[in-house]
Amino acid sequence: MFAIIGFELKKSLQDRGLLFWTLILPIIFTVIFISIFTSGLSGSDRQQVIVSIVSGYTIMFVFFIMISMADSFIKDQNIGMVTRIESTPLPSLFYLLGKWISYMYIVIIQILILTTFGKVIYDIPLTQPLYLIILFIFLTVMVTGLGLALSLLVKSINMGIALTQVVALGGAVLSGLWIPIDIMPAFFQKISNFLPQYWAHQAFQDAMSGTLQVADLFKTLFVLIGFSLLGFIVALFAYPNFLRRSKG
Amino acid sequence: MLSLKNLSKSYKNNVALKNVSLNISEGICFGLIGPNGAGKSTLIKIIASVIQDYSGNVQFTNNKIQIGYVPQEIALEETLSARDNLHFFGRLYGLKGAVLQKRTEEVLSEIGLTERGKEKVKTFSGGMKRRLNIGCAIIHQPRFIIMDEPTVGIDPQSRRYIFNMIEKFKSNGFTIIYASHYMEEIEQLCEEAAFMDHGKVVENGSIEHLLKKHAVPSIYVKGRMCVPDDLSQTCSKGKDGGYLITANNPLAAMERMIHFCNENSGEIERLELVKPKLEDVFFSLTGSQLRD
């Protein structure tokens, strides 16, 4: 399994598309939107907007890892890599776990870099660092878990890109990552309660500002675990079919 | 020895293999021949443990035998180097540390890529990729190598190089299963072969036996007044205005033609014995209809 993790990480380092989606684009978005939404603001209002944007775009853009995951699985399938790996002594499940873990590394690094960027450039507060680290880890597991499910279900990379955009952008809009949730219609506010992005965003902002209560942390972690499990279980069910498709 | 007993495999309603039984001796190159959809790749994937949901039995005399599988596709990571790819497969087969390093260098030398080991695979030619594809399957020094169409789309030099590698494997006592559409390759490399069609083994045995049993020898003749009436019935047009005549006893037929020619003041410009080919066996066993 460590061979798979190492190999995937090496591959990812060569992937310029991954660098663009995970770091360059979110940084560009963050800078542009902060400059637009903070003009004319100062003091705590300005900081509140910055915290919301930095955490919101971090959460939104971690979802784009699903494109790279789908691309990697479909490519492995198309070039016969899955079949070839199946002929080695590596248990089938280790291939899946190896891929999953390697993308967890990438996402956690992405979150750390985007948060550090927010801290260095905009001096965002990181008042509850332990809570934040726990949230980072759970968000990582959740996003990559859903990515795993999507990667094994889609049959082409275009399908993967389309679904990722629905999940990432649709989820971002409905969860208040773009527009503050309070000014959204009541119906959308209700929907946001069913989306992991909303819970993660609220908890991130509170932990940054130092107002996150333990009960709220656990509530958020519970939601993130739930979606992680959902992703992993769907992936486990889809995996045999993926292997069958790969083997022709 | 590898013993395959009553192997059957279906994909939904499509029967890919039907009661395939074969014995493959150690230390030989065994050819698998058949048209598209004959079941060769399915059989290979079963032997290589890629497909596990099948009925029947696959048994190696030595239970701990290591298998190296060279897939039809170039299953390599093109954004990484040849060395990275070899390392990866070496680790999957349990090699590590100094042993892995040593084997990587040895394999790079065996496949003729020592100088290009650090370069990304995407910069390689088709032949280099094919050689690396084989290299990744032999990194763990398997005694049993399964090759599925390993020379598709490569230049003659790389093909020759791969043939030399296979000859070397054979001389080291390795067993090779070689599936190919190129019958001249099977004829050149393999001692034994099996013909497959519609998921079944329709014939198998030594190449010599297959040629004797199924390919009728023929004679090429070009000239005037040199084909007796009885032989002209099996006569068909050949190249350069000559004729091809099939005969079970070609030497006797040639002698008769010379006599006939002398008696009738004929003239023989060219008279040759045409060696039977596996391709003749292939068409005689599977027919010449398209299998799209």
Chai-1 contact restraints between the chains, C-beta under 6 A:
chainA,res_idxA,chainB,res_idxB,connection_type,confidence,min_distance_angstrom,max_distance_angstrom,comment,restraint_id
A,A3,B,F88,contact,1.0,0.0,6.0,A-B,restraint_1
A,A3,B,R91,contact,1.0,0.0,6.0,A-B,restraint_2
A,A3,B,L92,contact,1.0,0.0,6.0,A-B,restraint_3
A,F7,B,F88,contact,1.0,0.0,6.0,A-B,restraint_4
A,K10,B,L80,contact,1.0,0.0,6.0,A-B,restraint_5
A,K11,B,E77,contact,1.0,0.0,6.0,A-B,restraint_6
A,K11,B,T79,contact,1.0,0.0,6.0,A-B,restraint_7
A,Q14,B,T79,contact,1.0,0.0,6.0,A-B,restraint_8
A,I79,B,E73,contact,1.0,0.0,6.0,A-B,restraint_9
A,I79,B,A75,contact,1.0,0.0,6.0,A-B,restraint_10
A,G80,B,P71,contact,1.0,0.0,6.0,A-B,restraint_11
A,G80,B,E73,contact,1.0,0.0,6.0,A-B,restraint_12
A,G80,B,A75,contact,1.0,0.0,6.0,A-B,restraint_13
A,M81,B,A75,contact,1.0,0.0,6.0,A-B,restraint_14
A,T83,B,V50,contact,1.0,0.0,6.0,A-B,restraint_15
A,T83,B,P71,contact,1.0,0.0,6.0,A-B,restraint_16
A,R84,B,P71,contact,1.0,0.0,6.0,A-B,restraint_17
A,R84,B,A75,contact,1.0,0.0,6.0,A-B,restraint_18
A,E86,B,V50,contact,1.0,0.0,6.0,A-B,restraint_19
A,S87,B,A48,contact,1.0,0.0,6.0,A-B,restraint_20
A,S87,B,S49,contact,1.0,0.0,6.0,A-B,restraint_21
A,S87,B,V50,contact,1.0,0.0,6.0,A-B,restraint_22
A,S87,B,Y69,contact,1.0,0.0,6.0,A-B,restraint_23
A,T88,B,L92,contact,1.0,0.0,6.0,A-B,restraint_24
A,T88,B,Y93,contact,1.0,0.0,6.0,A-B,restraint_25
A,L90,B,L92,contact,1.0,0.0,6.0,A-B,restraint_26
A,K247,B,V50,contact,1.0,0.0,6.0,A-B,restraint_27
A,K247,B,I51,contact,1.0,0.0,6.0,A-B,restraint_28
